[in-house]
Amino acid sequence: MADHNYDYDVLVIGAGPGGYVAAIRAAQLGLRTACADSRATLGGTCLNVGCIPSKALLHASELYEEAAGGALAKLGVRIDKMSLDLATMQGQRIDAVKGLTGGIEFLFKKNKVDWLKGHATFRDAHSAEVAGKVVTAKNIVVATGSSVTPLPGVEVDNAKGLIVDSTGALELDKVPGHLVVIGGGVIGLELGSVWRRLGAKVTVVEFLDQLLPGMDGDVRKEAAKIFKKQGLELKLSTKVTKAAVKGRKVTLSLEPAAGGAAETLTADCVLVAIGRQPNTSGLGLDRIGLELNARGQIEPDHRFRTKVDGVWAVGDVIPGPMLAHKAEDEGIAVAENIAGLHGIVNHAVIPSVVYTMPEFAGVGLTEEQAREKGEIKVGKFPMLANSRAKTNHEPDGFVKVIADARTDRVLGVWCIASVAGTMIAQAAQAMEFGATSEDIAYTCHAHPTHSEAMKEAAMAVLGKPIHM
């Protein structure tokens, strides 16, 4: 396979979940591989300032609230003198990141992937400049990920700690008195819930009339109830037009999304979390004649080949959900396709999870999308009736199974539960095998587990669950 007219068989630009996985898989398949990234550590946004550090804070803040809020006392666990040590909590976040980014560096060495430190720019379709040096490759994979979408009139400055993006919100050195989160999506709700649990007043401002865009309608309605109950103030159908900083305070100008009277809101810290945009500028794509779509994305074919021969693309720079696990699967597939194998990703079965407490998770079609396509049957089961959730004092949520009315094939599954992110894997695997709701219903589930709610919801599609 090796073509010695080039320095490498494969050069991957970007060392996030899509890029580093593509590089490791390519090397495993016997291709001479390099991976270029301008960050000082491997792992991209996800490992350094995204999925991983946010989970470290989510977990720690959940434990803090269990103790501080009296939940542990109700279980007979008395903690009389407790306090928040934010420096230590932040320290364990940093340790988690250090361990995992170092782990990827080890995997690069083990698999003989060359790590090129620096920003890569195309010279032509088979060469790129990295840190002043030109490297050539038979195949180049663009896996540069995404970055925070800026909000006009609200300028982020993480160093000051007043108007921050997700990176800055992870690194606050004290609990803000009042945190305003702009954006009621995954990132805003996860980070907002961290600081709410640690003592901040949190207001979420969302342009749409419901939280969690893209998720199932029932999930979105329930999310509003759950977060209100947890003490988050929600300002839905509201847009932020500008921010003014005076001293250590930020004053936001708000107005109804549909237009109307303006109001102001004063905060100690503002988190801008309105979404992410693909990192496609500064790559020199114009030099190789690679055009972007209206959303600034590269559009490859189903094998992840772009219109330029030898150039491939995966992850957040191409259409689809901006999720680390989607990028990872595409990274494996693109490496296999470059090696002459058949790498595929089933984009119809990509789970999404919100790691709040409880967690929100879904895979496949929402009920609204499924109804547009044809007749369906829906089964639903509340976590309140699940024995494990009940004994754990976790009553919030439900599991919902959506199936084709004619074939009974599962089209989508949505759940809210403390371990919804783990539970959704069963649904994704079932759908990958083309399961019917009956297949899930007749599969023996261990008792007592949260996952029994999945079985009962599947039973509810064609008949009746036992425990309600």
ChimeraX attribute file (.defattr): number of C-alpha atoms within 10 A of each C-alpha:
attribute: neighborCount
match mode: 1-to-1
recipient: residues
	/A:1	10
	/A:2	13
	/A:3	12
	/A:4	11
	/A:5	10
	/A:6	16
	/A:7	18
	/A:8	22
	/A:9	25
	/A:10	30
	/A:11	33
	/A:12	32
	/A:13	31
	/A:14	28
	/A:15	27
	/A:16	28
	/A:17	29
	/A:18	33
	/A:19	34
	/A:20	32
	/A:21	26
	/A:22	32
	/A:23	34
	/A:24	25
	/A:25	22
	/A:26	29
	/A:27	23
	/A:28	17
	/A:29	17
	/A:30	14
	/A:31	22
	/A:32	23
	/A:33	27
	/A:34	26
	/A:35	27
	/A:36	28
	/A:37	25
	/A:38	17
	/A:39	16
	/A:40	10
	/A:41	18
	/A:42	29
	/A:43	28
	/A:44	26
	/A:45	21
	/A:46	18
	/A:47	23
	/A:48	23
	/A:49	19
	/A:50	18
	/A:51	16
	/A:52	19
	/A:53	24
	/A:54	24
	/A:55	18
	/A:56	20
	/A:57	20
	/A:58	23
	/A:59	14
	/A:60	19
	/A:61	22
	/A:62	17
	/A:63	15
	/A:64	18
	/A:65	18
	/A:66	14
	/A:67	19
	/A:68	20
	/A:69	12
	/A:70	14
	/A:71	15
	/A:72	15
	/A:73	14
	/A:74	12
	/A:75	10
	/A:76	9
	/A:77	11
	/A:78	12
	/A:79	11
	/A:80	9
	/A:81	6
	/A:82	9
	/A:83	9
	/A:84	14
	/A:85	10
	/A:86	15
	/A:87	12
	/A:88	10
	/A:89	15
	/A:90	18
	/A:91	11
	/A:92	15
	/A:93	21
	/A:94	17
	/A:95	13
	/A:96	17
	/A:97	22
	/A:98	16
	/A:99	11
	/A:100	17
	/A:101	18
	/A:102	15
	/A:103	13
	/A:104	19
	/A:105	17
	/A:106	12
	/A:107	15
	/A:108	22
	/A:109	12
	/A:110	12
	/A:111	17
	/A:112	18
	/A:113	24
	/A:114	18
	/A:115	20
	/A:116	21
	/A:117	16
	/A:118	19
	/A:119	18
	/A:120	29
	/A:121	21
	/A:122	22
	/A:123	17
	/A:124	15
	/A:125	20
	/A:126	21
	/A:127	21
	/A:128	24
	/A:129	18
	/A:130	19
	/A:131	14
	/A:132	11
	/A:133	10
	/A:134	14
	/A:135	19
	/A:136	21
	/A:137	25
	/A:138	21
	/A:139	22
	/A:140	27
	/A:141	28
	/A:142	27
	/A:143	33
	/A:144	30
	/A:145	29
	/A:146	20
	/A:147	13
	/A:148	16
	/A:149	14
	/A:150	16
	/A:151	16
	/A:152	10
	/A:153	13
	/A:154	21
	/A:155	17
	/A:156	18
	/A:157	12
	/A:158	17
	/A:159	11
	/A:160	12
	/A:161	21
	/A:162	25
	/A:163	27
	/A:164	24
	/A:165	25
	/A:166	19
	/A:167	17
	/A:168	20
	/A:169	27
	/A:170	20
	/A:171	17
	/A:172	20
	/A:173	12
	/A:174	13
	/A:175	19
	/A:176	21
	/A:177	14
	/A:178	19
	/A:179	25
	/A:180	28
	/A:181	29
	/A:182	27
	/A:183	27
	/A:184	28
	/A:185	21
	/A:186	21
	/A:187	25
	/A:188	26
	/A:189	24
	/A:190	21
	/A:191	22
	/A:192	26
	/A:193	25
	/A:194	27
	/A:195	24
	/A:196	22
	/A:197	24
	/A:198	19
	/A:199	17
	/A:200	21
	/A:201	21
	/A:202	26
	/A:203	22
	/A:204	24
	/A:205	24
	/A:206	26
	/A:207	20
	/A:208	17
	/A:209	13
	/A:210	18
	/A:211	28
	/A:212	23
	/A:213	15
	/A:214	12
	/A:215	21
	/A:216	22
	/A:217	17
	/A:218	15
	/A:219	22
	/A:220	18
	/A:221	13
	/A:222	17
	/A:223	22
	/A:224	19
	/A:225	12
	/A:226	16
	/A:227	19
	/A:228	12
	/A:229	10
	/A:230	13
	/A:231	15
	/A:232	22
	/A:233	16
	/A:234	20
	/A:235	21
	/A:236	19
	/A:237	17
	/A:238	22
	/A:239	21
	/A:240	24
	/A:241	14
	/A:242	15
	/A:243	20
	/A:244	15
	/A:245	16
	/A:246	8
	/A:247	8
	/A:248	11
	/A:249	16
	/A:250	20
	/A:251	17
	/A:252	20
	/A:253	18
	/A:254	20
	/A:255	17
	/A:256	16
	/A:257	15
	/A:258	10
	/A:259	10
	/A:260	9
	/A:261	7
	/A:262	13
	/A:263	11
	/A:264	12
	/A:265	13
	/A:266	17
	/A:267	22
	/A:268	21
	/A:269	25
	/A:270	29
	/A:271	27
	/A:272	26
	/A:273	25
	/A:274	21
	/A:275	19
	/A:276	14
	/A:277	17
	/A:278	22
	/A:279	18
	/A:280	20
	/A:281	11
	/A:282	11
	/A:283	19
	/A:284	16
	/A:285	18
	/A:286	13
	/A:287	12
	/A:288	16
	/A:289	12
	/A:290	15
	/A:291	15
	/A:292	15
	/A:293	10
	/A:294	7
	/A:295	11
	/A:296	16
	/A:297	19
	/A:298	24
	/A:299	20
	/A:300	17
	/A:301	10
	/A:302	15
	/A:303	19
	/A:304	27
	/A:305	19
	/A:306	20
	/A:307	15
	/A:308	13
	/A:309	13
	/A:310	16
	/A:311	23
	/A:312	25
	/A:313	28
	/A:314	32
	/A:315	29
	/A:316	29
	/A:317	24
	/A:318	26
	/A:319	16
	/A:320	13
	/A:321	16
	/A:322	19
	/A:323	19
	/A:324	21
	/A:325	16
	/A:326	23
	/A:327	28
	/A:328	21
	/A:329	22
	/A:330	29
	/A:331	31
	/A:332	23
	/A:333	25
	/A:334	31
	/A:335	30
	/A:336	20
	/A:337	17
	/A:338	24
	/A:339	19
	/A:340	11
	/A:341	12
	/A:342	12
	/A:343	19
	/A:344	16
	/A:345	19
	/A:346	11
	/A:347	14
	/A:348	14
	/A:349	20
	/A:350	19
	/A:351	22
	/A:352	22
	/A:353	20
	/A:354	19
	/A:355	24
	/A:356	22
	/A:357	22
	/A:358	21
	/A:359	20
	/A:360	28
	/A:361	26
	/A:362	30
	/A:363	23
	/A:364	22
	/A:365	22
	/A:366	22
	/A:367	23
	/A:368	12
	/A:369	13
	/A:370	18
	/A:371	14
	/A:372	9
	/A:373	10
	/A:374	10
	/A:375	11
	/A:376	20
	/A:377	20
	/A:378	20
	/A:379	22
	/A:380	23
	/A:381	26
	/A:382	22
	/A:383	25
	/A:384	19
	/A:385	15
	/A:386	24
	/A:387	19
	/A:388	19
	/A:389	23
	/A:390	14
	/A:391	11
	/A:392	10
	/A:393	13
	/A:394	18
	/A:395	19
	/A:396	20
	/A:397	23
	/A:398	24
	/A:399	29
	/A:400	29
	/A:401	29
	/A:402	28
	/A:403	28
	/A:404	21
	/A:405	15
	/A:406	10
	/A:407	10
	/A:408	18
	/A:409	19
	/A:410	30
	/A:411	26
	/A:412	26
	/A:413	30
	/A:414	31
	/A:415	32
	/A:416	27
	/A:417	27
	/A:418	22
	/A:419	18
	/A:420	25
	/A:421	20
	/A:422	15
	/A:423	22
	/A:424	25
	/A:425	16
	/A:426	14
	/A:427	26
	/A:428	22
	/A:429	12
	/A:430	18
	/A:431	21
	/A:432	14
	/A:433	9
	/A:434	13
	/A:435	18
	/A:436	20
	/A:437	31
	/A:438	19
	/A:439	16
	/A:440	21
	/A:441	20
	/A:442	12
	/A:443	9
	/A:444	9
	/A:445	16
	/A:446	9
	/A:447	11
	/A:448	12
	/A:449	13
	/A:450	24
	/A:451	23
	/A:452	22
	/A:453	29
	/A:454	32
	/A:455	23
	/A:456	29
	/A:457	29
	/A:458	31
	/A:459	23
	/A:460	23
	/A:461	26
	/A:462	17
	/A:463	12
	/A:464	15
	/A:465	18
	/A:466	9
	/A:467	11
	/A:468	11
